[in-house]
Amino acid sequence: MLTVIMECRDQEPELAHTLSTLVSGAVEGLVSDVVILDHGSRDGSSHVADAAGCRFHAEWDINDIVQSARGEWLLLLEPGARPQTGWIEDIQEYVALNRVPAKFTPSRNYRRPFLRRLFQKPQPLEYGLLLPKKQAVSLAKSSMALEHFTKGLKLRRLSAEIIPSWVVTEARKGR
């Protein structure tokens, strides 16, 4: 079982995109719970999370969140990111055979423009982070952002692709 955790701030459309993708994982029995950590959103993020059956926290301690995760593995995502076809089977196989963190493969259909790829590093959670709960518990420190879980980790790559969150954000802004 897998717990998905996301941090958001005024990202209602992005959150809805990601949650709609995760429904199939819940139906297949992979996703046991989804936790949304909010940073003072003034939009409908809390309503979207509530409608999807997520735990929504406006105040939290990351230690408590990680400890309360139902899944034995955690999947940290950015709101707007969407794992692509085959992600459920890929994660099921990966967690059955491995004990080390991993990330998704970047989508071949949604690549950053060449100059941005050349001069701009990807965000720490741009391709998600899949890690065992036990490891997350040992890494968690109070007031730590989710992106800090990636620090110092050597990540394997899942074969399943992910569309990064910036795709939805740029589409929403009309770029």
C-alpha positions in Angstrom: 0.0 0.0 0.0 1.1 3.5 -0.8 0.5 6.9 0.8 0.6 9.9 -1.5 1.7 13.2 0.0 1.6 16.6 -1.7 2.2 20.2 -0.6 0.1 23.0 -2.2 -0.7 26.6 -2.1 -3.5 28.0 -4.3 -3.2 25.1 -6.7 -6.8 23.9 -7.0 -6.6 23.0 -10.7 -3.3 21.3 -10.4 -4.5 19.3 -7.4 -7.6 18.2 -9.2 -5.5 16.9 -12.2 -3.2 14.8 -9.9 -6.1 13.5 -7.8 -8.0 12.4 -10.9 -5.0 10.3 -12.0 -4.6 8.7 -8.5 -8.2 7.4 -8.5 -7.2 4.4 -10.6 -4.4 3.6 -8.1 -7.0 3.6 -5.3 -9.4 1.4 -7.2 -6.5 -1.1 -7.9 -5.7 -1.1 -4.1 -2.3 0.5 -4.5 -3.1 4.0 -3.0 -4.4 3.7 0.5 -4.5 7.4 1.4 -3.6 10.8 0.1 -2.4 13.6 2.3 -2.5 17.3 1.3 -0.3 19.7 3.2 -1.5 23.2 2.6 0.4 26.5 2.8 -2.4 28.9 3.3 -4.4 28.4 0.1 -7.2 30.9 -0.6 -8.8 28.9 -3.4 -10.8 25.7 -3.4 -7.9 23.3 -2.7 -9.5 22.2 0.6 -12.8 21.4 -1.2 -11.1 19.5 -3.9 -9.1 17.4 -1.3 -12.2 16.8 0.7 -14.3 15.7 -2.3 -11.5 13.2 -3.2 -11.4 11.8 0.4 -7.9 13.2 1.1 -6.6 14.2 4.5 -6.1 18.0 4.3 -3.8 19.7 6.8 -3.5 23.5 7.1 -1.0 23.0 10.0 1.2 20.0 10.4 4.5 18.6 11.6 6.1 16.4 8.9 7.1 13.9 11.5 3.5 13.3 12.5 2.4 13.2 8.8 5.0 10.5 7.9 4.2 8.5 11.1 0.5 8.5 10.4 0.9 7.4 6.7 -1.1 4.2 6.2 1.1 2.9 3.4 4.5 1.2 3.8 5.7 3.3 0.9 5.3 7.0 0.3 4.9 8.8 -3.0 5.7 12.5 -2.9 4.3 14.5 -5.8 3.8 18.1 -6.9 0.2 19.1 -7.5 -0.4 18.9 -11.2 2.0 16.0 -11.8 0.3 13.0 -13.5 1.8 9.5 -13.6 1.2 8.0 -17.0 -0.2 4.6 -18.2 1.4 1.7 -16.4 2.3 3.5 -13.3 0.3 1.3 -11.0 1.9 -2.0 -12.2 5.3 -0.4 -12.3 5.1 0.8 -8.7 3.6 -2.6 -7.5 6.5 -4.5 -9.1 9.1 -2.0 -7.8 8.0 -2.1 -4.2 7.8 -5.9 -4.3 11.4 -6.2 -5.4 13.2 -3.1 -4.0 13.8 -1.2 -0.8 15.5 1.9 -2.2 13.9 5.2 -3.4 12.9 5.9 -7.0 11.5 8.5 -9.2 9.4 8.4 -12.4 10.9 8.8 -15.9 10.2 12.2 -17.4 7.5 12.1 -20.1 8.8 12.1 -23.6 5.8 14.1 -24.8 6.3 17.0 -22.3 9.9 18.1 -22.3 11.1 21.5 -21.2 12.3 23.7 -24.0 16.0 23.1 -24.8 17.4 26.3 -23.2 15.4 25.7 -20.0 16.7 22.1 -19.9 20.2 23.4 -20.4 20.2 26.2 -17.8 17.5 25.2 -15.3 17.7 22.2 -13.0 14.5 20.3 -12.5 12.6 20.9 -9.2 13.5 18.2 -6.6 10.0 16.6 -6.8 9.4 17.2 -10.6 9.5 13.5 -11.2 8.1 12.5 -7.9 9.7 10.5 -5.1 8.8 7.0 -4.1 10.5 5.9 -0.8 9.9 3.4 2.0 8.0 4.8 5.0 10.8 3.6 7.3 13.3 5.7 5.4 11.0 8.7 5.4 10.6 8.4 9.2 14.4 8.5 9.6 14.8 11.5 7.3 11.8 13.6 8.6 12.6 16.7 10.6 10.2 19.2 12.0 9.2 22.0 9.6 10.9 20.2 6.7 9.4 20.7 3.2 8.7 17.6 1.1 11.4 18.5 -1.4 14.1 18.1 1.3 13.4 14.3 1.3 15.3 14.1 -2.0 18.5 15.6 -0.6 21.4 13.2 -0.8 19.4 10.3 -2.1 20.5 8.2 -5.1 17.3 7.5 -6.9 16.5 4.6 -9.2 14.2 5.4 -12.1 10.8 3.7 -12.6 9.9 2.8 -16.2 6.6 4.6 -15.9 6.6 8.2 -17.1 5.2 11.3 -15.4 3.9 14.5 -16.8 5.5 17.2 -14.6 3.3 19.7 -12.8 4.7 22.7 -14.7 2.8 21.5 -17.8 -0.6 22.1 -16.1 0.6 25.3 -14.5 1.9 26.8 -17.8 -1.3 25.8 -19.5 -3.4 27.5 -16.8 -1.3 30.6 -17.2 -1.7 30.5 -21.0 2.0 30.1 -21.9 
